[in-house]
Amino acid sequence: MKTIYKYKIEVEDMQTIILPKNAQILTVQMQNGNPYIWALIDNDEEETEAVTIGVYGTGNPIDNNYTLSYIGTFQMYDSKLVFHVFRMS
């Protein structure tokens, strides 16, 4: 059986989150003032993997040493700050 779960992320250039193996990251959005990633996971999957997430503000440099998979964009502080989120490999 599959389920969608949310995972809180920080507003940091790079971070690692632990997800069930083969989780499909669906989106990033704000909820109650905090950014979260929602992922479709297989409840039968017991193995986990470390996933590197990049969070970059508009105009900020991004390390060229990674392959980026775009997840989404979120805004904070009445849209004064805009961040773009990537899965990095």
PDB file with one MODEL, atoms N, CA, C and O in Angstrom:
MODEL        1
ATOM      1  N   MET A   1       0.837  -1.171   0.000  1.00  0.00           N
ATOM      2  CA  MET A   1       0.000   0.000   0.000  1.00  0.00           C
ATOM      3  C   MET A   1       0.889   1.244   0.000  1.00  0.00           C
ATOM      4  O   MET A   1       1.958   1.250   0.610  1.00  0.00           O
ATOM      5  N   LYS A   2       0.448   2.282  -0.677  1.00  0.00           N
ATOM      6  CA  LYS A   2       1.202   3.529  -0.731  1.00  0.00           C
ATOM      7  C   LYS A   2       0.460   4.601   0.055  1.00  0.00           C
ATOM      8  O   LYS A   2      -0.765   4.575   0.174  1.00  0.00           O
ATOM      9  N   THR A   3       1.236   5.550   0.591  1.00  0.00           N
ATOM     10  CA  THR A   3       0.700   6.646   1.390  1.00  0.00           C
ATOM     11  C   THR A   3       1.536   7.890   1.108  1.00  0.00           C
ATOM     12  O   THR A   3       2.715   7.791   0.769  1.00  0.00           O
ATOM     13  N   ILE A   4       0.923   9.046   1.250  1.00  0.00           N
ATOM     14  CA  ILE A   4       1.670  10.299   1.136  1.00  0.00           C
ATOM     15  C   ILE A   4       1.976  10.792   2.547  1.00  0.00           C
ATOM     16  O   ILE A   4       1.088  10.899   3.393  1.00  0.00           O
ATOM     17  N   TYR A   5       3.270  11.093   2.782  1.00  0.00           N
ATOM     18  CA  TYR A   5       3.721  11.642   4.058  1.00  0.00           C
ATOM     19  C   TYR A   5       4.400  12.973   3.809  1.00  0.00           C
ATOM     20  O   TYR A   5       4.862  13.252   2.702  1.00  0.00           O
ATOM     21  N   LYS A   6       4.456  13.793   4.853  1.00  0.00           N
ATOM     22  CA  LYS A   6       5.173  15.060   4.744  1.00  0.00           C
ATOM     23  C   LYS A   6       6.408  15.029   5.627  1.00  0.00           C
ATOM     24  O   LYS A   6       6.457  14.354   6.655  1.00  0.00           O
ATOM     25  N   TYR A   7       7.412  15.791   5.184  1.00  0.00           N
ATOM     26  CA  TYR A   7       8.700  15.859   5.865  1.00  0.00           C
ATOM     27  C   TYR A   7       9.110  17.318   5.935  1.00  0.00           C
ATOM     28  O   TYR A   7       9.215  17.990   4.909  1.00  0.00           O
ATOM     29  N   LYS A   8       9.340  17.803   7.132  1.00  0.00           N
ATOM     30  CA  LYS A   8       9.751  19.199   7.307  1.00  0.00           C
ATOM     31  C   LYS A   8      11.171  19.377   6.784  1.00  0.00           C
ATOM     32  O   LYS A   8      12.040  18.534   7.009  1.00  0.00           O
ATOM     33  N   ILE A   9      11.394  20.482   6.085  1.00  0.00           N
ATOM     34  CA  ILE A   9      12.742  20.823   5.644  1.00  0.00           C
ATOM     35  C   ILE A   9      13.120  22.167   6.242  1.00  0.00           C
ATOM     36  O   ILE A   9      12.261  22.939   6.667  1.00  0.00           O
ATOM     37  N   GLU A  10      14.408  22.428   6.268  1.00  0.00           N
ATOM     38  CA  GLU A  10      14.928  23.689   6.775  1.00  0.00           C
ATOM     39  C   GLU A  10      15.271  24.598   5.597  1.00  0.00           C
ATOM     40  O   GLU A  10      15.470  24.129   4.477  1.00  0.00           O
ATOM     41  N   VAL A  11      15.337  25.885   5.859  1.00  0.00           N
ATOM     42  CA  VAL A  11      15.763  26.835   4.833  1.00  0.00           C
ATOM     43  C   VAL A  11      17.287  26.914   4.928  1.00  0.00           C
ATOM     44  O   VAL A  11      17.843  27.844   5.513  1.00  0.00           O
ATOM     45  N   GLU A  12      17.950  25.908   4.336  1.00  0.00           N
ATOM     46  CA  GLU A  12      19.404  25.775   4.292  1.00  0.00           C
ATOM     47  C   GLU A  12      19.784  25.362   2.889  1.00  0.00           C
ATOM     48  O   GLU A  12      19.019  24.678   2.210  1.00  0.00           O
ATOM     49  N   ASP A  13      20.974  25.778   2.446  1.00  0.00           N
ATOM     50  CA  ASP A  13      21.386  25.425   1.086  1.00  0.00           C
ATOM     51  C   ASP A  13      21.296  23.934   0.831  1.00  0.00           C
ATOM     52  O   ASP A  13      20.741  23.503  -0.179  1.00  0.00           O
ATOM     53  N   MET A  14      21.846  23.137   1.755  1.00  0.00           N
ATOM     54  CA  MET A  14      21.826  21.683   1.573  1.00  0.00           C
ATOM     55  C   MET A  14      21.519  21.003   2.894  1.00  0.00           C
ATOM     56  O   MET A  14      21.949  21.443   3.960  1.00  0.00           O
ATOM     57  N   GLN A  15      20.769  19.925   2.798  1.00  0.00           N
ATOM     58  CA  GLN A  15      20.435  19.127   3.965  1.00  0.00           C
ATOM     59  C   GLN A  15      20.130  17.711   3.519  1.00  0.00           C
ATOM     60  O   GLN A  15      19.875  17.462   2.341  1.00  0.00           O
ATOM     61  N   THR A  16      20.156  16.796   4.453  1.00  0.00           N
ATOM     62  CA  THR A  16      19.851  15.402   4.157  1.00  0.00           C
ATOM     63  C   THR A  16      18.603  15.011   4.935  1.00  0.00           C
ATOM     64  O   THR A  16      18.490  15.266   6.134  1.00  0.00           O
ATOM     65  N   ILE A  17      17.671  14.386   4.228  1.00  0.00           N
ATOM     66  CA  ILE A  17      16.498  13.831   4.896  1.00  0.00           C
ATOM     67  C   ILE A  17      16.470  12.331   4.619  1.00  0.00           C
ATOM     68  O   ILE A  17      16.946  11.867   3.583  1.00  0.00           O
ATOM     69  N   ILE A  18      15.918  11.601   5.544  1.00  0.00           N
ATOM     70  CA  ILE A  18      15.822  10.144   5.412  1.00  0.00           C
ATOM     71  C   ILE A  18      14.409   9.804   4.945  1.00  0.00           C
ATOM     72  O   ILE A  18      13.421  10.140   5.597  1.00  0.00           O
ATOM     73  N   LEU A  19      14.342   9.132   3.808  1.00  0.00           N
ATOM     74  CA  LEU A  19      13.060   8.726   3.231  1.00  0.00           C
ATOM     75  C   LEU A  19      13.075   7.216   2.991  1.00  0.00           C
ATOM     76  O   LEU A  19      14.145   6.623   2.856  1.00  0.00           O
ATOM     77  N   PRO A  20      11.910   6.597   2.938  1.00  0.00           N
ATOM     78  CA  PRO A  20      11.873   5.203   2.519  1.00  0.00           C
ATOM     79  C   PRO A  20      12.460   5.081   1.104  1.00  0.00           C
ATOM     80  O   PRO A  20      12.275   5.965   0.267  1.00  0.00           O
ATOM     81  N   LYS A  21      13.146   4.009   0.860  1.00  0.00           N
ATOM     82  CA  LYS A  21      13.764   3.794  -0.451  1.00  0.00           C
ATOM     83  C   LYS A  21      12.707   3.911  -1.553  1.00  0.00           C
ATOM     84  O   LYS A  21      11.589   3.412  -1.422  1.00  0.00           O
ATOM     85  N   ASN A  22      13.089   4.578  -2.630  1.00  0.00           N
ATOM     86  CA  ASN A  22      12.236   4.786  -3.809  1.00  0.00           C
ATOM     87  C   ASN A  22      11.029   5.685  -3.549  1.00  0.00           C
ATOM     88  O   ASN A  22      10.049   5.630  -4.292  1.00  0.00           O
ATOM     89  N   ALA A  23      11.088   6.507  -2.507  1.00  0.00           N
ATOM     90  CA  ALA A  23      10.011   7.472  -2.277  1.00  0.00           C
ATOM     91  C   ALA A  23       9.964   8.441  -3.455  1.00  0.00           C
ATOM     92  O   ALA A  23      11.001   8.834  -3.990  1.00  0.00           O
ATOM     93  N   GLN A  24       8.771   8.815  -3.846  1.00  0.00           N
ATOM     94  CA  GLN A  24       8.591   9.768  -4.938  1.00  0.00           C
ATOM     95  C   GLN A  24       8.224  11.123  -4.328  1.00  0.00           C
ATOM     96  O   GLN A  24       7.123  11.295  -3.803  1.00  0.00           O
ATOM     97  N   ILE A  25       9.152  12.084  -4.398  1.00  0.00           N
ATOM     98  CA  ILE A  25       8.874  13.416  -3.873  1.00  0.00           C
ATOM     99  C   ILE A  25       7.899  14.102  -4.817  1.00  0.00           C
ATOM    100  O   ILE A  25       8.132  14.179  -6.023  1.00  0.00           O
ATOM    101  N   LEU A  26       6.807  14.599  -4.253  1.00  0.00           N
ATOM    102  CA  LEU A  26       5.724  15.165  -5.058  1.00  0.00           C
ATOM    103  C   LEU A  26       5.773  16.687  -5.158  1.00  0.00           C
ATOM    104  O   LEU A  26       5.607  17.243  -6.244  1.00  0.00           O
ATOM    105  N   THR A  27       5.999  17.361  -4.033  1.00  0.00           N
ATOM    106  CA  THR A  27       5.937  18.816  -4.025  1.00  0.00           C
ATOM    107  C   THR A  27       6.582  19.361  -2.766  1.00  0.00           C
ATOM    108  O   THR A  27       6.894  18.616  -1.837  1.00  0.00           O
ATOM    109  N   VAL A  28       6.774  20.656  -2.749  1.00  0.00           N
ATOM    110  CA  VAL A  28       7.178  21.389  -1.550  1.00  0.00           C
ATOM    111  C   VAL A  28       6.197  22.539  -1.394  1.00  0.00           C
ATOM    112  O   VAL A  28       5.851  23.210  -2.367  1.00  0.00           O
ATOM    113  N   GLN A  29       5.751  22.761  -0.159  1.00  0.00           N
ATOM    114  CA  GLN A  29       4.814  23.848   0.116  1.00  0.00           C
ATOM    115  C   GLN A  29       4.991  24.302   1.557  1.00  0.00           C
ATOM    116  O   GLN A  29       5.614  23.625   2.375  1.00  0.00           O
ATOM    117  N   MET A  30       4.426  25.464   1.840  1.00  0.00           N
ATOM    118  CA  MET A  30       4.419  25.982   3.201  1.00  0.00           C
ATOM    119  C   MET A  30       3.175  25.473   3.923  1.00  0.00           C
ATOM    120  O   MET A  30       2.099  25.364   3.335  1.00  0.00           O
ATOM    121  N   GLN A  31       3.343  25.161   5.219  1.00  0.00           N
ATOM    122  CA  GLN A  31       2.219  24.808   6.069  1.00  0.00           C
ATOM    123  C   GLN A  31       2.520  25.325   7.468  1.00  0.00           C
ATOM    124  O   GLN A  31       3.550  24.989   8.052  1.00  0.00           O
ATOM    125  N   ASN A  32       1.636  26.127   7.993  1.00  0.00           N
ATOM    126  CA  ASN A  32       1.820  26.698   9.330  1.00  0.00           C
ATOM    127  C   ASN A  32       3.159  27.417   9.485  1.00  0.00           C
ATOM    128  O   ASN A  32       3.795  27.339  10.536  1.00  0.00           O
ATOM    129  N   GLY A  33       3.582  28.115   8.431  1.00  0.00           N
ATOM    130  CA  GLY A  33       4.801  28.909   8.491  1.00  0.00           C
ATOM    131  C   GLY A  33       6.092  28.151   8.265  1.00  0.00           C
ATOM    132  O   GLY A  33       7.171  28.730   8.390  1.00  0.00           O
ATOM    133  N   ASN A  34       6.012  26.870   7.935  1.00  0.00           N
ATOM    134  CA  ASN A  34       7.211  26.049   7.719  1.00  0.00           C
ATOM    135  C   ASN A  34       7.145  25.348   6.367  1.00  0.00           C
ATOM    136  O   ASN A  34       6.063  24.976   5.912  1.00  0.00           O
ATOM    137  N   PRO A  35       8.318  25.163   5.714  1.00  0.00           N
ATOM    138  CA  PRO A  35       8.331  24.418   4.450  1.00  0.00           C
ATOM    139  C   PRO A  35       8.354  22.909   4.702  1.00  0.00           C
ATOM    140  O   PRO A  35       9.040  22.418   5.598  1.00  0.00           O
ATOM    141  N   TYR A  36       7.582  22.189   3.883  1.00  0.00           N
ATOM    142  CA  TYR A  36       7.519  20.732   3.951  1.00  0.00           C
ATOM    143  C   TYR A  36       7.616  20.149   2.549  1.00  0.00           C
ATOM    144  O   TYR A  36       7.214  20.770   1.565  1.00  0.00           O
ATOM    145  N   ILE A  37       8.161  18.941   2.485  1.00  0.00           N
ATOM    146  CA  ILE A  37       8.139  18.142   1.268  1.00  0.00           C
ATOM    147  C   ILE A  37       7.116  17.032   1.492  1.00  0.00           C
ATOM    148  O   ILE A  37       7.081  16.414   2.556  1.00  0.00           O
ATOM    149  N   TRP A  38       6.282  16.784   0.476  1.00  0.00           N
ATOM    150  CA  TRP A  38       5.357  15.658   0.510  1.00  0.00           C
ATOM    151  C   TRP A  38       5.887  14.585  -0.424  1.00  0.00           C
ATOM    152  O   TRP A  38       6.324  14.882  -1.536  1.00  0.00           O
ATOM    153  N   ALA A  39       5.848  13.331   0.030  1.00  0.00           N
ATOM    154  CA  ALA A  39       6.385  12.225  -0.759  1.00  0.00           C
ATOM    155  C   ALA A  39       5.432  11.043  -0.723  1.00  0.00           C
ATOM    156  O   ALA A  39       4.815  10.748   0.301  1.00  0.00           O
ATOM    157  N   LEU A  40       5.325  10.377  -1.860  1.00  0.00           N
ATOM    158  CA  LEU A  40       4.557   9.146  -1.975  1.00  0.00           C
ATOM    159  C   LEU A  40       5.491   8.001  -1.619  1.00  0.00           C
ATOM    160  O   LEU A  40       6.524   7.800  -2.257  1.00  0.00           O
ATOM    161  N   ILE A  41       5.110   7.254  -0.592  1.00  0.00           N
ATOM    162  CA  ILE A  41       5.979   6.166  -0.134  1.00  0.00           C
ATOM    163  C   ILE A  41       5.227   4.840  -0.169  1.00  0.00           C
ATOM    164  O   ILE A  41       3.998   4.797  -0.122  1.00  0.00           O
ATOM    165  N   ASP A  42       5.993   3.773  -0.250  1.00  0.00           N
ATOM    166  CA  ASP A  42       5.451   2.417  -0.181  1.00  0.00           C
ATOM    167  C   ASP A  42       5.550   1.975   1.273  1.00  0.00           C
ATOM    168  O   ASP A  42       6.649   1.834   1.809  1.00  0.00           O
ATOM    169  N   ASN A  43       4.409   1.758   1.907  1.00  0.00           N
ATOM    170  CA  ASN A  43       4.404   1.370   3.321  1.00  0.00           C
ATOM    171  C   ASN A  43       5.092   0.040   3.584  1.00  0.00           C
ATOM    172  O   ASN A  43       5.487  -0.235   4.717  1.00  0.00           O
ATOM    173  N   ASP A  44       5.241  -0.782   2.566  1.00  0.00           N
ATOM    174  CA  ASP A  44       5.885  -2.080   2.737  1.00  0.00           C
ATOM    175  C   ASP A  44       7.406  -1.994   2.628  1.00  0.00           C
ATOM    176  O   ASP A  44       8.105  -2.971   2.899  1.00  0.00           O
ATOM    177  N   GLU A  45       7.917  -0.833   2.234  1.00  0.00           N
ATOM    178  CA  GLU A  45       9.370  -0.654   2.079  1.00  0.00           C
ATOM    179  C   GLU A  45       9.997  -0.360   3.435  1.00  0.00           C
ATOM    180  O   GLU A  45       9.702   0.661   4.057  1.00  0.00           O
ATOM    181  N   GLU A  46      10.858  -1.256   3.885  1.00  0.00           N
ATOM    182  CA  GLU A  46      11.509  -1.085   5.186  1.00  0.00           C
ATOM    183  C   GLU A  46      12.856  -0.400   5.066  1.00  0.00           C
ATOM    184  O   GLU A  46      13.345   0.178   6.037  1.00  0.00           O
ATOM    185  N   GLU A  47      13.459  -0.456   3.896  1.00  0.00           N
ATOM    186  CA  GLU A  47      14.770   0.143   3.688  1.00  0.00           C
ATOM    187  C   GLU A  47      14.617   1.656   3.487  1.00  0.00           C
ATOM    188  O   GLU A  47      13.654   2.112   2.871  1.00  0.00           O
ATOM    189  N   THR A  48      15.570   2.420   4.011  1.00  0.00           N
ATOM    190  CA  THR A  48      15.551   3.873   3.852  1.00  0.00           C
ATOM    191  C   THR A  48      16.775   4.326   3.072  1.00  0.00           C
ATOM    192  O   THR A  48      17.716   3.560   2.863  1.00  0.00           O
ATOM    193  N   GLU A  49      16.748   5.583   2.646  1.00  0.00           N
ATOM    194  CA  GLU A  49      17.895   6.164   1.965  1.00  0.00           C
ATOM    195  C   GLU A  49      18.021   7.628   2.361  1.00  0.00           C
ATOM    196  O   GLU A  49      17.030   8.295   2.660  1.00  0.00           O
ATOM    197  N   ALA A  50      19.243   8.108   2.357  1.00  0.00           N
ATOM    198  CA  ALA A  50      19.514   9.514   2.636  1.00  0.00           C
ATOM    199  C   ALA A  50      19.354  10.282   1.325  1.00  0.00           C
ATOM    200  O   ALA A  50      19.969   9.939   0.315  1.00  0.00           O
ATOM    201  N   VAL A  51      18.530  11.314   1.353  1.00  0.00           N
ATOM    202  CA  VAL A  51      18.263  12.122   0.174  1.00  0.00           C
ATOM    203  C   VAL A  51      18.769  13.535   0.441  1.00  0.00           C
ATOM    204  O   VAL A  51      18.413  14.149   1.446  1.00  0.00           O
ATOM    205  N   THR A  52      19.599  14.046  -0.462  1.00  0.00           N
ATOM    206  CA  THR A  52      20.122  15.398  -0.321  1.00  0.00           C
ATOM    207  C   THR A  52      19.164  16.367  -0.986  1.00  0.00           C
ATOM    208  O   THR A  52      18.793  16.208  -2.149  1.00  0.00           O
ATOM    209  N   ILE A  53      18.774  17.380  -0.216  1.00  0.00           N
ATOM    210  CA  ILE A  53      17.842  18.400  -0.679  1.00  0.00           C
ATOM    211  C   ILE A  53      18.574  19.743  -0.682  1.00  0.00           C
ATOM    212  O   ILE A  53      19.263  20.085   0.279  1.00  0.00           O
ATOM    213  N   GLY A  54      18.419  20.488  -1.754  1.00  0.00           N
ATOM    214  CA  GLY A  54      18.967  21.840  -1.840  1.00  0.00           C
ATOM    215  C   GLY A  54      17.836  22.855  -1.815  1.00  0.00           C
ATOM    216  O   GLY A  54      16.829  22.686  -2.503  1.00  0.00           O
ATOM    217  N   VAL A  55      17.998  23.903  -1.027  1.00  0.00           N
ATOM    218  CA  VAL A  55      17.018  24.983  -0.932  1.00  0.00           C
ATOM    219  C   VAL A  55      17.761  26.276  -1.229  1.00  0.00           C
ATOM    220  O   VAL A  55      18.647  26.677  -0.474  1.00  0.00           O
ATOM    221  N   TYR A  56      17.400  26.927  -2.325  1.00  0.00           N
ATOM    222  CA  TYR A  56      18.141  28.101  -2.779  1.00  0.00           C
ATOM    223  C   TYR A  56      17.216  29.273  -3.048  1.00  0.00           C
ATOM    224  O   TYR A  56      16.208  29.145  -3.743  1.00  0.00           O
ATOM    225  N   GLY A  57      17.575  30.414  -2.486  1.00  0.00           N
ATOM    226  CA  GLY A  57      16.836  31.633  -2.749  1.00  0.00           C
ATOM    227  C   GLY A  57      17.103  32.124  -4.162  1.00  0.00           C
ATOM    228  O   GLY A  57      18.157  31.853  -4.738  1.00  0.00           O
ATOM    229  N   THR A  58      16.145  32.843  -4.711  1.00  0.00           N
ATOM    230  CA  THR A  58      16.316  33.429  -6.035  1.00  0.00           C
ATOM    231  C   THR A  58      17.580  34.282  -6.049  1.00  0.00           C
ATOM    232  O   THR A  58      17.784  35.118  -5.168  1.00  0.00           O
ATOM    233  N   GLY A  59      18.423  34.069  -7.049  1.00  0.00           N
ATOM    234  CA  GLY A  59      19.658  34.826  -7.203  1.00  0.00           C
ATOM    235  C   GLY A  59      20.860  34.255  -6.480  1.00  0.00           C
ATOM    236  O   GLY A  59      21.973  34.747  -6.665  1.00  0.00           O
ATOM    237  N   ASN A  60      20.671  33.227  -5.660  1.00  0.00           N
ATOM    238  CA  ASN A  60      21.785  32.619  -4.936  1.00  0.00           C
ATOM    239  C   ASN A  60      22.479  31.579  -5.806  1.00  0.00           C
ATOM    240  O   ASN A  60      21.824  30.910  -6.605  1.00  0.00           O
ATOM    241  N   PRO A  61      23.806  31.431  -5.662  1.00  0.00           N
ATOM    242  CA  PRO A  61      24.530  30.441  -6.463  1.00  0.00           C
ATOM    243  C   PRO A  61      24.207  29.009  -6.034  1.00  0.00           C
ATOM    244  O   PRO A  61      23.897  28.744  -4.872  1.00  0.00           O
ATOM    245  N   ILE A  62      24.288  28.095  -7.003  1.00  0.00           N
ATOM    246  CA  ILE A  62      24.038  26.675  -6.766  1.00  0.00           C
ATOM    247  C   ILE A  62      25.275  25.903  -7.210  1.00  0.00           C
ATOM    248  O   ILE A  62      25.794  26.136  -8.302  1.00  0.00           O
ATOM    249  N   ASP A  63      25.744  24.997  -6.379  1.00  0.00           N
ATOM    250  CA  ASP A  63      26.935  24.193  -6.647  1.00  0.00           C
ATOM    251  C   ASP A  63      26.768  23.398  -7.948  1.00  0.00           C
ATOM    252  O   ASP A  63      25.772  22.699  -8.132  1.00  0.00           O
ATOM    253  N   ASN A  64      27.758  23.514  -8.853  1.00  0.00           N
ATOM    254  CA  ASN A  64      27.725  22.819 -10.146  1.00  0.00           C
ATOM    255  C   ASN A  64      28.043  21.331 -10.057  1.00  0.00           C
ATOM    256  O   ASN A  64      27.939  20.625 -11.060  1.00  0.00           O
ATOM    257  N   ASN A  65      28.425  20.841  -8.891  1.00  0.00           N
ATOM    258  CA  ASN A  65      28.859  19.451  -8.756  1.00  0.00           C
ATOM    259  C   ASN A  65      27.708  18.462  -8.605  1.00  0.00           C
ATOM    260  O   ASN A  65      27.946  17.272  -8.398  1.00  0.00           O
ATOM    261  N   TYR A  66      26.480  18.924  -8.702  1.00  0.00           N
ATOM    262  CA  TYR A  66      25.319  18.058  -8.501  1.00  0.00           C
ATOM    263  C   TYR A  66      24.413  18.053  -9.727  1.00  0.00           C
ATOM    264  O   TYR A  66      24.355  19.023 -10.483  1.00  0.00           O
ATOM    265  N   THR A  67      23.716  16.949  -9.903  1.00  0.00           N
ATOM    266  CA  THR A  67      22.615  16.888 -10.852  1.00  0.00           C
ATOM    267  C   THR A  67      21.367  17.278 -10.074  1.00  0.00           C
ATOM    268  O   THR A  67      21.090  16.713  -9.015  1.00  0.00           O
ATOM    269  N   LEU A  68      20.618  18.236 -10.591  1.00  0.00           N
ATOM    270  CA  LEU A  68      19.462  18.764  -9.878  1.00  0.00           C
ATOM    271  C   LEU A  68      18.158  18.234 -10.457  1.00  0.00           C
ATOM    272  O   LEU A  68      17.983  18.193 -11.674  1.00  0.00           O
ATOM    273  N   SER A  69      17.246  17.829  -9.580  1.00  0.00           N
ATOM    274  CA  SER A  69      15.881  17.473  -9.972  1.00  0.00           C
ATOM    275  C   SER A  69      14.958  18.430  -9.234  1.00  0.00           C
ATOM    276  O   SER A  69      14.858  18.390  -8.008  1.00  0.00           O
ATOM    277  N   TYR A  70      14.287  19.286  -9.986  1.00  0.00           N
ATOM    278  CA  TYR A  70      13.439  20.318  -9.402  1.00  0.00           C
ATOM    279  C   TYR A  70      12.240  19.708  -8.684  1.00  0.00           C
ATOM    280  O   TYR A  70      11.550  18.847  -9.229  1.00  0.00           O
ATOM    281  N   ILE A  71      11.999  20.164  -7.454  1.00  0.00           N
ATOM    282  CA  ILE A  71      10.845  19.716  -6.670  1.00  0.00           C
ATOM    283  C   ILE A  71       9.757  20.787  -6.680  1.00  0.00           C
ATOM    284  O   ILE A  71       8.585  20.485  -6.904  1.00  0.00           O
ATOM    285  N   GLY A  72      10.145  22.029  -6.438  1.00  0.00           N
ATOM    286  CA  GLY A  72       9.151  23.092  -6.412  1.00  0.00           C
ATOM    287  C   GLY A  72       9.707  24.362  -5.812  1.00  0.00           C
ATOM    288  O   GLY A  72      10.887  24.444  -5.469  1.00  0.00           O
ATOM    289  N   THR A  73       8.842  25.348  -5.690  1.00  0.00           N
ATOM    290  CA  THR A  73       9.187  26.667  -5.172  1.00  0.00           C
ATOM    291  C   THR A  73       8.208  27.026  -4.070  1.00  0.00           C
ATOM    292  O   THR A  73       7.019  26.723  -4.161  1.00  0.00           O
ATOM    293  N   PHE A  74       8.716  27.678  -3.020  1.00  0.00           N
ATOM    294  CA  PHE A  74       7.835  28.179  -1.968  1.00  0.00           C
ATOM    295  C   PHE A  74       8.252  29.592  -1.590  1.00  0.00           C
ATOM    296  O   PHE A  74       9.381  30.014  -1.838  1.00  0.00           O
ATOM    297  N   GLN A  75       7.319  30.307  -0.987  1.00  0.00           N
ATOM    298  CA  GLN A  75       7.559  31.695  -0.605  1.00  0.00           C
ATOM    299  C   GLN A  75       7.344  31.862   0.892  1.00  0.00           C
ATOM    300  O   GLN A  75       6.541  31.161   1.507  1.00  0.00           O
ATOM    301  N   MET A  76       8.090  32.820   1.466  1.00  0.00           N
ATOM    302  CA  MET A  76       7.980  33.115   2.894  1.00  0.00           C
ATOM    303  C   MET A  76       7.859  34.620   3.093  1.00  0.00           C
ATOM    304  O   MET A  76       8.186  35.408   2.206  1.00  0.00           O
ATOM    305  N   TYR A  77       7.390  34.998   4.261  1.00  0.00           N
ATOM    306  CA  TYR A  77       7.313  36.395   4.668  1.00  0.00           C
ATOM    307  C   TYR A  77       6.573  37.246   3.645  1.00  0.00           C
ATOM    308  O   TYR A  77       7.123  38.194   3.084  1.00  0.00           O
ATOM    309  N   ASP A  78       5.308  36.883   3.416  1.00  0.00           N
ATOM    310  CA  ASP A  78       4.446  37.619   2.475  1.00  0.00           C
ATOM    311  C   ASP A  78       5.087  37.741   1.103  1.00  0.00           C
ATOM    312  O   ASP A  78       5.027  38.798   0.474  1.00  0.00           O
ATOM    313  N   SER A  79       5.695  36.664   0.644  1.00  0.00           N
ATOM    314  CA  SER A  79       6.319  36.565  -0.682  1.00  0.00           C
ATOM    315  C   SER A  79       7.567  37.418  -0.840  1.00  0.00           C
ATOM    316  O   SER A  79       8.013  37.651  -1.964  1.00  0.00           O
ATOM    317  N   LYS A  80       8.139  37.889   0.261  1.00  0.00           N
ATOM    318  CA  LYS A  80       9.374  38.678   0.174  1.00  0.00           C
ATOM    319  C   LYS A  80      10.587  37.800  -0.117  1.00  0.00           C
ATOM    320  O   LYS A  80      11.554  38.258  -0.727  1.00  0.00           O
ATOM    321  N   LEU A  81      10.540  36.544   0.316  1.00  0.00           N
ATOM    322  CA  LEU A  81      11.612  35.594   0.044  1.00  0.00           C
ATOM    323  C   LEU A  81      11.040  34.425  -0.753  1.00  0.00           C
ATOM    324  O   LEU A  81       9.997  33.870  -0.406  1.00  0.00           O
ATOM    325  N   VAL A  82      11.741  34.061  -1.825  1.00  0.00           N
ATOM    326  CA  VAL A  82      11.307  32.962  -2.684  1.00  0.00           C
ATOM    327  C   VAL A  82      12.436  31.933  -2.736  1.00  0.00           C
ATOM    328  O   VAL A  82      13.582  32.274  -3.029  1.00  0.00           O
ATOM    329  N   PHE A  83      12.105  30.669  -2.449  1.00  0.00           N
ATOM    330  CA  PHE A  83      13.091  29.593  -2.412  1.00  0.00           C
ATOM    331  C   PHE A  83      12.711  28.501  -3.411  1.00  0.00           C
ATOM    332  O   PHE A  83      11.533  28.219  -3.631  1.00  0.00           O
ATOM    333  N   HIS A  84      13.730  27.900  -4.004  1.00  0.00           N
ATOM    334  CA  HIS A  84      13.564  26.852  -5.012  1.00  0.00           C
ATOM    335  C   HIS A  84      14.224  25.591  -4.463  1.00  0.00           C
ATOM    336  O   HIS A  84      15.353  25.635  -3.976  1.00  0.00           O
ATOM    337  N   VAL A  85      13.514  24.468  -4.544  1.00  0.00           N
ATOM    338  CA  VAL A  85      13.946  23.233  -3.875  1.00  0.00           C
ATOM    339  C   VAL A  85      14.267  22.174  -4.926  1.00  0.00           C
ATOM    340  O   VAL A  85      13.521  21.981  -5.887  1.00  0.00           O
ATOM    341  N   PHE A  86      15.402  21.486  -4.722  1.00  0.00           N
ATOM    342  CA  PHE A  86      15.893  20.470  -5.647  1.00  0.00           C
ATOM    343  C   PHE A  86      16.299  19.220  -4.896  1.00  0.00           C
ATOM    344  O   PHE A  86      16.778  19.289  -3.765  1.00  0.00           O
ATOM    345  N   ARG A  87      16.105  18.085  -5.531  1.00  0.00           N
ATOM    346  CA  ARG A  87      16.746  16.838  -5.080  1.00  0.00           C
ATOM    347  C   ARG A  87      18.095  16.823  -5.783  1.00  0.00           C
ATOM    348  O   ARG A  87      18.166  17.013  -6.997  1.00  0.00           O
ATOM    349  N   MET A  88      19.164  16.598  -5.028  1.00  0.00           N
ATOM    350  CA  MET A  88      20.513  16.699  -5.560  1.00  0.00           C
ATOM    351  C   MET A  88      21.171  15.323  -5.561  1.00  0.00           C
ATOM    352  O   MET A  88      21.113  14.585  -4.578  1.00  0.00           O
ATOM    353  N   SER A  89      21.795  15.000  -6.687  1.00  0.00           N
ATOM    354  CA  SER A  89      22.510  13.712  -6.752  1.00  0.00           C
ATOM    355  C   SER A  89      23.787  13.883  -7.555  1.00  0.00           C
ATOM    356  O   SER A  89      24.538  12.923  -7.733  1.00  0.00           O
TER     357      SER A  89
ENDMDL
END
